[in-house]
Amino acid sequence: MGALWSSRPPSSILIVGSGVFGLATAYSLSKNDTFANTSITLVDRQPFPAPDSSSIDTSRIVRPDYASKPYANLAATSQNLWRTTFAPEHYHENGLVLSASASSTPYVKASLENVGSLETCRVEELNTEEDIRRVSRIEGKSGETGYVNWSSGWVDAEGAMRWLRLETEKLNRVTFVTASVSKLLIKHATNTVNGVSLQDGGKLEAELVILAAGAWTPSLLDLRGLCKSTGQILVYLPITDAEQTRLQSSPTILNMSTGMFMIPPSRNLLKIARHGHGYTNPTTIPHPESSDPDERITVSLPYTAINDPTQAVPEEGLQTCRSFLSDIHPSLSVPSRPFTKSRICWYTDTPTGDFLISYHPTYKGLFVATGGSGHAFKFLPVIGDKVLECVMGRTPEEFKGKWEWPKERVLEERWEGDGSRGGPVGMVLAEEMARRRSRM
Ligand SMILES: Cc1cc2nc3c(=O)[nH]c(=O)nc-3n(C[C@H](O)[C@H](O)[C@H](O)COP(=O)(O)OP(=O)(O)OC[C@H]3O[C@@H](n4cnc5c(N)ncnc54)[C@H](O)[C@@H]3O)c2cc1C
C-alpha cells in the first residue's frame, strides 16, 4: 500500500479540488490538533466557487433515505448538523417523497426499512398514485408507490459551500491557490508522489497530496475501472411569486423508476434534474501517470460551460425534463414557458456507488478523496472528518471494503451502482449533442 501514515502527521498537505471533498477536508484539517504543525494548501483550477463543479448549484437533497444502512446512518448524523450548527440558514426540511412505479421498488423498499428504523425520521407509506399526489402536492402523477420522509430536506448548495469557505478562512490555516494542476509529480523510482505540476509551469510540493478533483480526477490519475465521470442534466424554469409561494413548502419529489426529481423552488427558480446513468464523454489524453507523452488512455471527462459557454442539455434531456414537468405540474409545462437555463453537471461514479477515500495502493504520498457518485453533498458537515480518519489509517468499520481502494478494477459494462439510478443507459454526450444539431 502507498500509505504514508505511521504515527507522524505530514509536514505539508496539498489538497487538489475545492468541492465537497476537498474543502471539507481542508476545514477538518484546520480544526484538528493532530495537524497543528502541518501546512495546508488547497488548489483549484477556478476561483471559488468553481461554477462548473458538482458542489456548486442552487440545491442538493439532504436525505438519510438510502438502501445502504451505513450511508443512511451517516446521512442522519450529517443531517443533525445541518439542522443545528452547520450552515443551518441554508438548510430546509420540506420532506422527500421517494416514489416508483409498482414494478420497480427494491431501492424504495430497502430505503424505507432503513429510515423506518431511524429515530429521527417521520415516515409515511404511500400506496397509491393519489397518496403520492396528495402528499407531494403535485397536480399530476409520479409513480404509484413509495413513501414520504418528512425529516428529509434540501440545502442551498452554493450558500453552504460559501459558508464553509468562510469558516475555513476564519481559522487562517489554509493557503488557497487558484491554478490548474496538470500532473502529479511522481517519482517512479521510489513510487512516490511529492506534489503537482501546474499548467502555468509552476509546481506545488507537499509530503501528502490529497486528490479531490471530483469528475476531473480521472484526468490526473489512471482510474479506469474505478471512477467514471458522467454528465447529468439539470434545467431551470422561472416561476412567479405566487407559484413560488405555492410550491416552496412542498416536499422534494424523487422518482426512483425514472431518476427524475424536483426540489422545491427557491428565488423563483424551479429546478428539475435526473439522477441517471448520465452521458459519458470519452476523451483521449496522455496517460496521467506515464512519463512517455505518447502513452495515451481514453477516459470519460467533464465537458462543461467553461469548455463551451453555449453548452445546453441535449434534446433527449430537455424532452425528458419537459415530460416529467408535464406529468407532475401540467399547468407549468406550457410551450410559452421554456426552461431558461440548463446545465450538465458531472458525477464521479464508482462501480458500486461507494466513495473512494483511500491511499493509493502504489504511490506513497498520494491519497484520493472522490467517487461522490451523485450523492456526496449531504455529507458536507461530516465528510472532512471521515476523510481524516481514513488518512490516519482509521477507516470507519462500516465503510471498510466500501471506501478503500478496490482490489480489482471492474469493466464498466459490469458496474451495478447502488440501484438508485433511472433513465437510459450508455448515452454518449457528443452523440446526443449531434442529434440535437441534426434536428435543428
Ligand atoms: C446534478 C447533480 C445533482 C446532485 N444532487 C445531489 C443531491 O441531491 N444530494 C447529494 O447529497 N449529492 C448530490 N450530488 C452529488 C454531489 O454534489 C457531489 O457528490 C459532490 O459535490 C462532489 O464533490 P467533489 O468535491 O467530488 O467534486 P467537485 O465539487 O466537482 O469539486 C472538484 C473541484 O476540483 C477542481 N479541479 C478539477 N480539476 C482540477 C485541476 N486539474 N486542478 C485544480 N483543480 C481542479 C474543480 O474546479 C472543482 O472545484 C449531485 C451532483 C450533481 C452533479
PDBQT file of the ligand as one rigid body, heavy atoms in Angstrom, charges set to zero:
ROOT
HETATM    1  C1  LIG A 501     -26.679  17.374 -10.913  1.00  0.00    +0.000 C 
HETATM    2  C2  LIG A 501     -26.202  16.891  -9.583  1.00  0.00    +0.000 A 
HETATM    3  C3  LIG A 501     -27.121  16.674  -8.567  1.00  0.00    +0.000 A 
HETATM    4  C4  LIG A 501     -26.700  16.191  -7.328  1.00  0.00    +0.000 A 
HETATM    5  N1  LIG A 501     -27.604  16.047  -6.340  1.00  0.00    +0.000 NA
HETATM    6  C5  LIG A 501     -27.199  15.669  -5.107  1.00  0.00    +0.000 A 
HETATM    7  C6  LIG A 501     -28.128  15.631  -4.051  1.00  0.00    +0.000 A 
HETATM    8  O1  LIG A 501     -29.300  15.951  -4.233  1.00  0.00    +0.000 OA
HETATM    9  N2  LIG A 501     -27.677  15.254  -2.812  1.00  0.00    +0.000 N 
HETATM   10  C7  LIG A 501     -26.368  14.919  -2.596  1.00  0.00    +0.000 A 
HETATM   11  O2  LIG A 501     -26.022  14.566  -1.460  1.00  0.00    +0.000 OA
HETATM   12  N3  LIG A 501     -25.460  14.973  -3.596  1.00  0.00    +0.000 NA
HETATM   13  C8  LIG A 501     -25.838  15.337  -4.835  1.00  0.00    +0.000 A 
HETATM   14  N4  LIG A 501     -24.949  15.421  -5.853  1.00  0.00    +0.000 N 
HETATM   15  C9  LIG A 501     -23.578  14.961  -5.631  1.00  0.00    +0.000 C 
HETATM   16  C10 LIG A 501     -22.659  15.969  -5.012  1.00  0.00    +0.000 C 
HETATM   17  O3  LIG A 501     -22.961  17.269  -5.453  1.00  0.00    +0.000 OA
HETATM   18  C11 LIG A 501     -21.238  15.564  -5.390  1.00  0.00    +0.000 C 
HETATM   19  O4  LIG A 501     -21.019  14.209  -4.999  1.00  0.00    +0.000 OA
HETATM   20  C12 LIG A 501     -20.196  16.431  -4.727  1.00  0.00    +0.000 C 
HETATM   21  O5  LIG A 501     -20.484  17.798  -4.913  1.00  0.00    +0.000 OA
HETATM   22  C13 LIG A 501     -18.844  16.088  -5.327  1.00  0.00    +0.000 C 
HETATM   23  O6  LIG A 501     -17.876  16.918  -4.789  1.00  0.00    +0.000 OA
HETATM   24  P1  LIG A 501     -16.367  16.798  -5.280  1.00  0.00    +0.000 P 
HETATM   25  O7  LIG A 501     -15.546  17.518  -4.298  1.00  0.00    +0.000 OA
HETATM   26  O8  LIG A 501     -16.031  15.380  -5.557  1.00  0.00    +0.000 OA
HETATM   27  O9  LIG A 501     -16.346  17.461  -6.746  1.00  0.00    +0.000 OA
HETATM   28  P2  LIG A 501     -16.461  18.979  -7.220  1.00  0.00    +0.000 P 
HETATM   29  O10 LIG A 501     -17.424  19.742  -6.422  1.00  0.00    +0.000 OA
HETATM   30  O11 LIG A 501     -16.669  18.953  -8.682  1.00  0.00    +0.000 OA
HETATM   31  O12 LIG A 501     -15.031  19.579  -6.887  1.00  0.00    +0.000 OA
HETATM   32  C14 LIG A 501     -13.877  19.269  -7.627  1.00  0.00    +0.000 C 
HETATM   33  C15 LIG A 501     -13.045  20.521  -7.737  1.00  0.00    +0.000 C 
HETATM   34  O13 LIG A 501     -11.800  20.165  -8.341  1.00  0.00    +0.000 OA
HETATM   35  C16 LIG A 501     -11.410  21.234  -9.162  1.00  0.00    +0.000 C 
HETATM   36  N5  LIG A 501     -10.457  20.729 -10.155  1.00  0.00    +0.000 N 
HETATM   37  C17 LIG A 501     -10.725  19.850 -11.137  1.00  0.00    +0.000 A 
HETATM   38  N6  LIG A 501      -9.618  19.613 -11.871  1.00  0.00    +0.000 NA
HETATM   39  C18 LIG A 501      -8.627  20.371 -11.340  1.00  0.00    +0.000 A 
HETATM   40  C19 LIG A 501      -7.279  20.579 -11.680  1.00  0.00    +0.000 A 
HETATM   41  N7  LIG A 501      -6.707  19.943 -12.715  1.00  0.00    +0.000 N 
HETATM   42  N8  LIG A 501      -6.549  21.450 -10.958  1.00  0.00    +0.000 NA
HETATM   43  C20 LIG A 501      -7.117  22.105  -9.900  1.00  0.00    +0.000 A 
HETATM   44  N9  LIG A 501      -8.414  21.942  -9.543  1.00  0.00    +0.000 NA
HETATM   45  C21 LIG A 501      -9.159  21.078 -10.255  1.00  0.00    +0.000 A 
HETATM   46  C22 LIG A 501     -12.699  21.733  -9.775  1.00  0.00    +0.000 C 
HETATM   47  O14 LIG A 501     -12.584  23.047 -10.261  1.00  0.00    +0.000 OA
HETATM   48  C23 LIG A 501     -13.682  21.586  -8.621  1.00  0.00    +0.000 C 
HETATM   49  O15 LIG A 501     -13.811  22.785  -7.889  1.00  0.00    +0.000 OA
HETATM   50  C24 LIG A 501     -25.324  15.896  -7.109  1.00  0.00    +0.000 A 
HETATM   51  C25 LIG A 501     -24.396  16.117  -8.123  1.00  0.00    +0.000 A 
HETATM   52  C26 LIG A 501     -24.823  16.621  -9.349  1.00  0.00    +0.000 A 
HETATM   53  C27 LIG A 501     -23.794  16.840 -10.435  1.00  0.00    +0.000 C 
ENDROOT
TORSDOF 0
